[in-house]
Amino acid sequence: MTNLDCDFLVIGAGMAGVSAAAALAPRGRVVVAEQEEHPGYHATGRSAAIFADSYGNDLVRRLSAESRRLMEGWRDAGGEGDILRRRGLLYVMLEASSHQAFDDLDDLPRLSAAEACALVPILKEEAIAHARWEAGAADIDVHALLDGYLRTLRAKGGALVRQAPVRSARRLDGRWRIAAGDQVICADVVVNAAGAWAGEVGALFGASPPGLVPMRRSAAIIDGPAGQSVDHWPMVVDMAESLYFKPEAGKLMISPADAEPSPPCDAFADDFAIAMAVDRLETITTLQVRHVRTPWAGLRTFTPDQAPLIGFDPLVEGLFWLAGQGGFGIQTAPAAARLTAALIAGSDTGFSTDMDALVTGVSPARFR
């Protein structure tokens, strides 16, 4: 067993944890403890990887707006390549009787069924009651973003410890002493960025998990239509949340947009859910699915109010929550990391939004 000493211990090397570690690294010694062999193994590596300004509630949209600015300035800030690549997002409503979801996107332009089909030729015009268009939606280069944060962490003297699940934690003389894998790590502040495991990790520190619920989402890769390139198509989302699909390396990724409560685990796709997605796809498009090539699933963890937890635990000294990112964790990570560093180390976020409202809205104290 070896000992490590640091100012900040970040638990979890998904996008949330690694981005926060990179933001904290200029302000003290940072160690990231990851239970798996590879960073980003769980939710980060299984994301649909789309940036949509229209996604989420008001707090999520504020974080997304700040993250978009940071991602668009990635190359100028010294990052390699562009993180965002324009994709576009087509929302389709298939039932004319329900308008609430359509009205919730009132700031997006309306498209006719014919205009929607011009963007995605396999759609059946008669199946579409309404459509809206988000031209600015973009693919996120998740690998480049995660790798960039890891390089920043290492350049600033931080360390990543792999295969180090947290087993116990004690508060001694104003510091935390954590057993993680075969390491003993001492830290002033612990950032709980453990994704689906955040509730269990928080309990090890004596905190009451504030209603965190991991939800499984299944997805799969299928072939596109023979003889047609799909690379330029936008992502298509059914407003009833029963299906979405998007181009992926020359093929199509499909998902039934399921959200089934799950214990923290290495999630596997639900075959029935994938079958439902295929059936729904064949109902609204001319595509006939011959093979489901690569099914998978990931866990997205939600709070009761669908906003993330970012802030110190109100009852446990030195424990900081960075969890509950739901399905928006990748697109809000840059801003959430900046906010984490500001709340822990007093750095400037550079945000243009109302900081008091944002901090209050994501604080773990809102559930006490």
C-alpha positions as CSV (number, residue, x, y, z in Angstrom):
1,M,0.0,0.0,0.0
2,T,1.3,3.4,-1.0
3,N,0.5,6.9,0.4
4,L,-0.3,10.0,-1.6
5,D,-0.8,13.5,-0.3
6,C,-2.7,16.3,-2.1
7,D,-4.8,19.4,-1.7
8,F,-7.7,18.1,-3.8
9,L,-8.8,14.5,-4.4
10,V,-11.3,14.0,-7.3
11,I,-13.1,10.7,-7.2
12,G,-14.0,9.6,-10.7
13,A,-12.2,10.1,-14.0
14,G,-15.2,10.6,-16.2
15,M,-15.7,14.0,-18.0
16,A,-16.9,15.7,-14.9
17,G,-14.0,14.6,-12.7
18,V,-11.2,15.1,-15.2
19,S,-12.4,18.5,-16.2
20,A,-12.7,19.6,-12.6
21,A,-9.3,18.2,-11.8
22,A,-7.8,20.2,-14.7
23,A,-9.5,23.4,-13.5
24,L,-8.1,22.8,-9.9
25,A,-4.6,21.8,-11.0
26,P,-3.2,25.3,-11.2
27,R,-4.4,25.9,-7.6
28,G,-2.9,23.0,-5.8
29,R,-1.8,19.4,-5.9
30,V,-4.6,17.2,-7.5
31,V,-5.1,13.5,-7.5
32,V,-7.8,11.7,-9.5
33,A,-8.9,8.3,-8.2
34,E,-10.7,6.1,-10.8
35,Q,-12.1,2.7,-10.1
36,E,-11.6,1.5,-13.7
37,E,-8.5,1.0,-15.7
38,H,-9.4,3.6,-18.3
39,P,-10.8,7.2,-17.8
40,G,-14.2,7.8,-19.2
41,Y,-15.2,4.1,-19.2
42,H,-18.8,4.5,-18.1
43,A,-21.2,7.3,-19.0
44,T,-18.6,9.5,-20.7
45,G,-17.6,6.9,-23.2
46,R,-21.2,5.9,-24.0
47,S,-22.7,9.4,-24.6
48,A,-24.6,10.4,-27.7
49,A,-22.1,13.3,-27.7
50,I,-24.4,16.0,-29.0
51,F,-24.4,19.7,-27.9
52,A,-27.9,21.1,-27.9
53,D,-28.6,24.6,-26.5
54,S,-32.3,23.6,-26.2
55,Y,-31.6,20.7,-23.8
56,G,-32.5,20.8,-20.1
57,N,-34.0,23.3,-17.7
58,D,-32.9,26.9,-17.2
59,L,-29.9,26.1,-15.0
60,V,-28.7,23.5,-17.4
61,R,-29.1,25.9,-20.3
62,R,-27.0,28.5,-18.5
63,L,-24.2,26.1,-17.9
64,S,-24.5,24.9,-21.5
65,A,-24.2,28.5,-22.8
66,E,-21.0,29.0,-20.8
67,S,-19.6,25.6,-21.9
68,R,-20.3,26.4,-25.6
69,R,-18.2,29.5,-25.3
70,L,-15.3,27.5,-23.8
71,M,-15.6,24.7,-26.3
72,E,-15.7,27.1,-29.2
73,G,-12.5,28.7,-27.8
74,W,-10.8,25.4,-27.2
75,R,-8.2,25.8,-30.0
76,D,-7.5,29.4,-29.1
77,A,-6.9,28.4,-25.5
78,G,-4.2,25.9,-26.6
79,G,-6.3,22.8,-27.2
80,E,-5.7,20.5,-30.2
81,G,-8.4,20.5,-32.9
82,D,-12.0,21.7,-32.7
83,I,-14.3,20.2,-30.0
84,L,-17.6,21.0,-31.7
85,R,-18.6,20.1,-35.3
86,R,-21.9,21.4,-36.6
87,R,-24.5,18.7,-36.9
88,G,-28.0,20.2,-36.5
89,L,-30.9,18.8,-34.5
90,L,-34.3,18.0,-36.0
91,Y,-37.2,17.7,-33.5
92,V,-40.2,15.8,-34.9
93,M,-43.6,15.5,-33.3
94,L,-45.5,12.5,-34.6
95,E,-48.9,13.1,-32.8
96,A,-50.8,16.3,-33.8
97,S,-52.9,16.1,-30.6
98,S,-50.0,16.9,-28.2
99,H,-48.4,20.3,-28.5
100,Q,-46.7,20.9,-25.1
101,A,-43.3,19.6,-26.1
102,F,-43.5,21.5,-29.4
103,D,-44.4,24.7,-27.6
104,D,-41.6,24.3,-25.1
105,L,-39.2,24.8,-28.0
106,D,-40.9,28.0,-29.2
107,D,-37.6,29.7,-29.6
108,L,-36.6,27.3,-32.4
109,P,-37.9,27.7,-36.0
110,R,-40.7,25.6,-37.2
111,L,-40.3,23.3,-40.2
112,S,-43.0,21.7,-42.4
113,A,-43.0,17.9,-42.8
114,A,-41.6,18.4,-46.3
115,E,-38.8,20.5,-45.0
116,A,-37.9,17.9,-42.4
117,C,-37.9,15.2,-45.0
118,A,-35.5,17.3,-47.2
119,L,-33.0,17.2,-44.3
120,V,-33.5,13.5,-43.6
121,P,-34.8,11.7,-46.7
122,I,-35.8,8.5,-45.0
123,L,-38.4,10.2,-42.9
124,K,-42.0,9.6,-43.9
125,E,-43.7,12.9,-44.5
126,E,-47.1,11.5,-43.5
127,A,-45.7,10.5,-40.1
128,I,-44.7,14.0,-39.1
129,A,-47.2,16.4,-37.5
130,H,-44.8,19.1,-36.5
131,A,-41.0,19.8,-36.6
132,R,-38.5,22.3,-35.2
133,W,-34.9,22.9,-36.2
134,E,-31.9,23.7,-34.0
135,A,-29.2,24.6,-36.6
136,G,-26.5,25.2,-34.0
137,A,-26.6,21.7,-32.4
138,A,-23.1,20.1,-32.8
139,D,-21.3,16.8,-32.3
140,I,-18.8,16.9,-29.4
141,D,-15.4,15.3,-29.8
142,V,-15.6,13.6,-26.4
143,H,-12.2,11.8,-26.8
144,A,-10.4,15.1,-27.6
145,L,-12.0,16.9,-24.8
146,L,-11.3,14.3,-22.2
147,D,-7.7,13.8,-23.5
148,G,-7.1,17.6,-23.4
149,Y,-8.2,17.8,-19.8
150,L,-6.0,14.8,-18.9
151,R,-3.0,16.5,-20.5
152,T,-3.7,19.7,-18.6
153,L,-3.9,17.8,-15.4
154,R,-0.5,16.1,-15.9
155,A,1.2,19.3,-17.2
156,K,0.2,21.0,-13.9
157,G,1.6,18.2,-11.8
158,G,-1.6,16.3,-11.1
159,A,-1.9,12.5,-11.0
160,L,-4.4,9.9,-12.1
161,V,-4.6,6.7,-10.0
162,R,-6.3,3.9,-11.8
163,Q,-8.2,0.9,-10.4
164,A,-8.6,2.7,-7.2
165,P,-12.2,2.4,-6.0
166,V,-12.8,4.2,-2.7
167,R,-13.2,1.8,0.2
168,S,-13.3,4.0,3.2
169,A,-12.8,7.6,4.4
170,R,-12.0,9.3,7.7
171,R,-11.7,12.9,8.7
172,L,-8.6,13.4,10.8
173,D,-7.2,16.8,12.0
174,G,-9.1,18.7,9.4
175,R,-8.1,16.5,6.4
176,W,-9.5,13.4,4.7
177,R,-7.8,10.0,4.8
178,I,-9.1,7.8,2.0
179,A,-8.4,4.2,1.2
180,A,-8.8,3.8,-2.6
181,G,-7.6,0.6,-4.2
182,D,-4.1,-0.1,-2.9
183,Q,-3.6,3.7,-2.1
184,V,-4.0,5.8,1.0
185,I,-4.7,9.3,-0.1
186,C,-4.8,12.3,2.2
187,A,-6.6,15.4,1.0
188,D,-7.9,18.7,2.2
189,V,-11.0,18.6,-0.1
190,V,-12.6,15.7,-1.8
191,V,-14.6,16.2,-5.0
192,N,-17.3,13.5,-5.4
193,A,-17.5,13.1,-9.2
194,A,-18.3,9.4,-9.2
195,G,-21.2,9.5,-11.6
196,A,-23.6,6.6,-10.9
197,W,-21.6,5.7,-7.8
198,A,-21.8,9.2,-6.4
199,G,-24.5,8.3,-3.9
200,E,-22.5,5.3,-2.6
201,V,-19.3,7.3,-2.4
202,G,-21.0,10.1,-0.5
203,A,-22.3,7.7,2.0
204,L,-18.7,6.5,2.7
205,F,-17.9,10.1,3.8
206,G,-21.0,10.2,6.1
207,A,-23.1,12.2,3.7
208,S,-26.8,11.5,2.8
209,P,-27.1,11.0,-0.9
210,P,-29.5,13.8,-2.1
211,G,-31.9,11.8,-4.2
212,L,-29.5,10.7,-6.9
213,V,-30.9,8.1,-9.2
214,P,-28.9,6.4,-12.0
215,M,-30.9,5.7,-15.1
216,R,-30.0,3.2,-17.8
217,R,-30.2,4.3,-21.5
218,S,-29.7,1.8,-24.3
219,A,-28.4,2.5,-27.8
220,A,-27.2,0.6,-30.8
221,I,-25.5,1.0,-34.2
222,I,-27.3,0.0,-37.4
223,D,-26.6,0.4,-41.1
224,G,-28.0,3.4,-42.9
225,P,-29.9,3.1,-46.2
226,A,-28.1,1.3,-49.0
227,G,-26.4,3.7,-51.4
228,Q,-27.0,6.8,-49.3
229,S,-24.5,8.8,-47.3
230,V,-25.9,9.7,-43.9
231,D,-22.9,11.8,-42.7
232,H,-24.5,15.2,-43.4
233,W,-27.8,14.3,-41.8
234,P,-28.8,16.0,-38.5
235,M,-29.7,14.2,-35.3
236,V,-33.4,13.4,-35.2
237,V,-35.3,13.4,-31.9
238,D,-38.9,12.3,-31.4
239,M,-40.5,14.9,-29.0
240,A,-42.4,12.1,-27.3
241,E,-39.0,10.8,-26.2
242,S,-39.4,7.4,-27.7
243,L,-36.6,7.5,-30.2
244,Y,-33.6,9.4,-31.5
245,F,-31.0,8.7,-34.1
246,K,-27.9,10.3,-35.5
247,P,-25.1,9.6,-38.0
248,E,-22.2,7.8,-36.4
249,A,-19.1,6.9,-38.5
250,G,-21.1,6.3,-41.7
251,K,-23.8,4.4,-39.9
252,L,-26.7,5.4,-37.6
253,M,-26.9,5.3,-33.8
254,I,-30.4,4.7,-32.5
255,S,-31.8,4.8,-29.0
256,P,-35.3,4.4,-27.6
257,A,-34.5,7.3,-25.2
258,D,-35.3,4.9,-22.3
259,A,-34.6,5.9,-18.7
260,E,-34.8,2.9,-16.4
261,P,-33.7,3.2,-12.8
262,S,-30.6,1.0,-12.2
263,P,-28.1,0.3,-9.5
264,P,-24.6,1.5,-10.3
265,C,-23.0,-1.1,-12.6
266,D,-21.4,-1.7,-15.9
267,A,-24.6,-1.3,-17.8
268,F,-25.7,-3.5,-20.7
269,A,-28.3,-2.7,-23.4
270,D,-31.9,-3.8,-22.9
271,D,-32.7,-6.0,-25.9
272,F,-36.4,-5.2,-25.7
273,A,-35.7,-1.4,-25.6
274,I,-33.5,-1.7,-28.7
275,A,-36.2,-3.7,-30.4
276,M,-38.7,-1.0,-29.6
277,A,-36.4,1.7,-31.0
278,V,-36.1,-0.4,-34.2
279,D,-39.8,-0.7,-34.5
280,R,-40.3,3.0,-33.9
281,L,-37.7,3.8,-36.5
282,E,-39.3,1.6,-39.1
283,T,-42.7,3.2,-38.4
284,I,-41.5,6.8,-39.1
285,T,-38.9,6.1,-41.8
286,T,-38.6,4.0,-44.9
287,L,-35.6,2.2,-43.5
288,Q,-35.8,-1.5,-42.8
289,V,-33.3,-2.6,-40.2
290,R,-31.6,-5.9,-41.0
291,H,-28.9,-6.1,-38.3
292,V,-28.3,-4.5,-34.9
293,R,-24.6,-4.3,-34.9
294,T,-23.3,-2.8,-31.7
295,P,-25.7,-2.5,-28.7
296,W,-24.6,-0.8,-25.5
297,A,-26.0,1.1,-22.5
298,G,-24.8,3.8,-20.1
299,L,-26.1,5.2,-16.8
300,R,-27.1,8.8,-16.5
301,T,-27.6,10.0,-13.0
302,F,-30.4,12.5,-12.1
303,T,-31.4,14.6,-9.1
304,P,-35.1,15.2,-8.3
305,D,-35.2,18.6,-9.9
306,Q,-33.1,17.6,-13.0
307,A,-30.3,20.1,-12.2
308,P,-26.8,19.0,-11.2
309,L,-25.2,19.0,-7.8
310,I,-22.3,21.4,-7.6
311,G,-21.1,22.6,-4.2
312,F,-20.0,21.7,-0.8
313,D,-22.1,19.3,1.3
314,P,-23.9,21.4,3.9
315,L,-23.2,18.9,6.7
316,V,-19.9,17.2,5.8
317,E,-16.8,19.3,6.0
318,G,-14.5,19.2,3.0
319,L,-16.8,17.1,0.8
320,F,-17.7,18.7,-2.5
321,W,-20.4,17.3,-4.8
322,L,-20.1,17.3,-8.6
323,A,-22.8,14.8,-9.6
324,G,-26.3,14.4,-11.0
325,Q,-25.4,15.6,-14.5
326,G,-28.2,13.6,-16.1
327,G,-27.9,13.4,-19.9
328,F,-26.2,16.8,-20.2
329,G,-22.9,16.0,-18.4
330,I,-20.6,16.3,-21.4
331,Q,-22.0,19.5,-22.8
332,T,-21.9,21.3,-19.3
333,A,-18.6,19.9,-18.1
334,P,-16.3,22.8,-19.1
335,A,-18.6,25.3,-17.2
336,A,-19.2,22.9,-14.3
337,A,-15.4,22.5,-13.9
338,R,-14.9,26.3,-13.9
339,L,-17.6,26.7,-11.3
340,T,-16.1,23.9,-9.2
341,A,-12.7,25.6,-9.1
342,A,-14.3,28.9,-8.2
343,L,-16.3,27.5,-5.3
344,I,-13.3,25.5,-3.9
345,A,-10.3,27.7,-4.7
346,G,-11.9,31.1,-5.3
347,S,-10.9,31.4,-8.9
348,D,-12.8,33.5,-11.4
349,T,-15.3,31.7,-13.7
350,G,-15.5,34.4,-16.3
351,F,-19.2,33.7,-16.6
352,S,-21.7,36.2,-17.8
353,T,-24.7,34.7,-16.1
354,D,-26.1,35.6,-12.7
355,M,-23.7,33.7,-10.4
356,D,-25.7,34.0,-7.2
357,A,-28.7,32.3,-8.9
358,L,-26.6,29.7,-10.5
359,V,-24.7,28.8,-7.3
360,T,-28.0,28.6,-5.4
361,G,-29.7,26.5,-8.1
362,V,-27.0,23.8,-8.2
363,S,-26.1,23.8,-4.5
364,P,-26.5,20.5,-2.6
365,A,-28.0,22.5,0.2
366,R,-31.3,22.9,-1.8
367,F,-32.2,19.4,-0.8
368,R,-31.7,19.8,2.9
